[in-house]
Amino acid sequence: MADDKSTESRPTPAPIPVQRSEFEAGQMIGDFQLVSELGRGGVGVVWEAKQLSVGRPVALKILFHHATPEGRTLERFKREAEACGRLSHPGIVQVYAIGEANGVHYMAQELVPGGYTLGDSLEEFRGEKKLPSGYHRECAALFAKLADALHHAHERKVIHRDVKPSNILVGEKDAPKVADFGLAKVEGGLELSRTGEFMGTPFYMSPEQAAARRMGLDHRTDVFSLGASLYEAVTLVRAFGGETSQEVFHKILTVDPSDPRGIRSDVPRDLSIICLKALEKDPDRRYRTMEDFADDLRRFIANRSIQARPPGRLARATKWSRRHPVVSTSIAVAVGTALITLGGVGIWFRVKDLATPAMEQGTQLLGGKIPGVTASPEVQRLENEGRVMAARLSYGDGDYAAALAALEEVGEAYTAAHPGEVLPYLAMCQWQVGRQDEARATLERAQELLDGADESELDFLRRAEELIE
């Protein structure tokens, strides 16, 4: 992007020579004079600054020298500017400008007076023995405003994809603002090029994000992530914890979060139901829109009946059986056999005798441990998705041999149905471990199968082409 030239109409202080690694108060970067450092991370630093041409305070994000113009951080800068250019809402941090001065890339954003992140606030509350009176209603009010802001973004075809407590700023009068649209999906905009990483932060990803399903991912992924943030706010515990990314992803995909009231007995019942509604693994069972999410939160605050309903026993059993189809089928077969072949008073004893080993056999079958028995198509699909996900994690960690081993276990039918998910990674892994001829052959196959595919399916293929060709 071109340098910021808004200072040409008025005199400005002489610029202090820019040092890429460190900055100092009074230094000029384009139209912006640095005032005080607000914080820093691995790729850049944030300063409070004054935009001289209009006389307003800003938060100025500055990239360190290793975040080169070709780097992903700059790409995220541009994406954030593009996304926020469509948005104008009091609950969204505004981006004023993005530019470059003397080789330093920067982004000027709205300065939130007295601002702190929701993540910082929750960390403080974790250290307290007792939560303040009215805490949960204040949480609901804050998240209703966040849902309003995200609904505004969704209506303008912008999906955040990285909603989490550390991306929520809370300013004066507890007014929340959604920040960091660097991973946003903008309809009609340029898509971020990815090299195997997952979009978002593991603890707050939706199941469709965790499974790396690029196609079909819509605004309801933000509903899930905001629900995960709300869950953490009301319980002070993450909905899906774990020591490794793999463990977290496994829980997001297969384990329902605990009832918030089982973690903190003071969580109101309706607020607990709202949390779990937003965290449904099936997008169709979540809140349809952020507007519906906000409406239920305000119903809770006003002591009105909420729209969400807790799942009944049948619904819970259905969800369990969908995630464990072989186990549930084995149980059904065993129980059915017992009911058909046995009669009289002893029937229930026989059912119990058969059901227990059936559950054990079903569990073994999920792991492929029963010889001569083929898992159901649903189980095979889940297993293959897990192998692809494990491969991507291993590749991102630089363990190419482990990634290759996982991909070589993926079924041929799944590969043929999802070539863009499997083959580019397989080619890259083969290349990285020195099997260049196989890599080229795999890449050719991927190019053939993906010929004419939608551009959104070609990200990984482009990466493979860059590596191999």
Stockholm file with secondary structure:
# STOCKHOLM 1.0

chainA/1-469         MADDKSTESRPTPAPIPVQRSEFEAGQMIGDFQLVSELGRGGVGVVWEAKQLSVGRPVALKILFHHATPEGRTLERFKREAEACGRLSHPGIVQVYAIGEANGVHYMAQELVPGGYTLGDSLEEFRGEKKLPSGYHRECAALFAKLADALHHAHERKVIHRDVKPSNILVGEKDAPKVADFGLAKVEGGLELSRTGEFMGTPFYMSPEQAAARRMGLDHRTDVFSLGASLYEAVTLVRAFGGETSQEVFHKILTVDPSDPRGIRSDVPRDLSIICLKALEKDPDRRYRTMEDFADDLRRFIANRSIQARPPGRLARATKWSRRHPVVSTSIAVAVGTALITLGGVGIWFRVKDLATPAMEQGTQLLGGKIPGVTASPEVQRLENEGRVMAARLSYGDGDYAAALAALEEVGEAYTAAHPGEVLPYLAMCQWQVGRQDEARATLERAQELLDGADESELDFLRRAEELIE
#=GR chainA/1-469 SS CCCCCTTTTSCCCCCCCCCSSCCCTTCEETTEEEEEEEEECSSEEEEEEEETTTTEEEEEEEECTTSCTTSHHHHHHHHHHHHHTTCCCTTBCCEEEEEEETTEEEEEEECCTTCEEHHHHHHHHHTCSSCCTTHHHHHHHHHHHHHHHHHHHHHTTEECSCCCGGGEEECGGGCEEECCCTTCEETTSCCCCCSSCCSSCGGGCCHHHHTTCCTTCCTHHHHHHHHHHHHHHHHSSCSSCCSSHHHHHHHHHHCCCCCHHHHCTTSCHHHHHHHHHHTCSSGGGSCSSHHHHHHHHHHHHTTCCCSCCCCCHHHHHHHHHHHSHHHHHHHHHHHHHHHHHCCSTTHHHHHHHHHHHHHHHHHHHHTTCSTTCCCCHHHHHHHHHHHHHHHHHHHHTTCHHHHHHHHTTSCHHHHHHCHHHHHHHHHHHHHHTTCHHHHHHHHHHHHHHTTTCCGGGCHHHHHHHHHHC
#=GC SS_cons         CCCCCTTTTSCCCCCCCCCSSCCCTTCEETTEEEEEEEEECSSEEEEEEEETTTTEEEEEEEECTTSCTTSHHHHHHHHHHHHHTTCCCTTBCCEEEEEEETTEEEEEEECCTTCEEHHHHHHHHHTCSSCCTTHHHHHHHHHHHHHHHHHHHHHTTEECSCCCGGGEEECGGGCEEECCCTTCEETTSCCCCCSSCCSSCGGGCCHHHHTTCCTTCCTHHHHHHHHHHHHHHHHSSCSSCCSSHHHHHHHHHHCCCCCHHHHCTTSCHHHHHHHHHHTCSSGGGSCSSHHHHHHHHHHHHTTCCCSCCCCCHHHHHHHHHHHSHHHHHHHHHHHHHHHHHCCSTTHHHHHHHHHHHHHHHHHHHHTTCSTTCCCCHHHHHHHHHHHHHHHHHHHHTTCHHHHHHHHTTSCHHHHHHCHHHHHHHHHHHHHHTTCHHHHHHHHHHHHHHTTTCCGGGCHHHHHHHHHHC
//
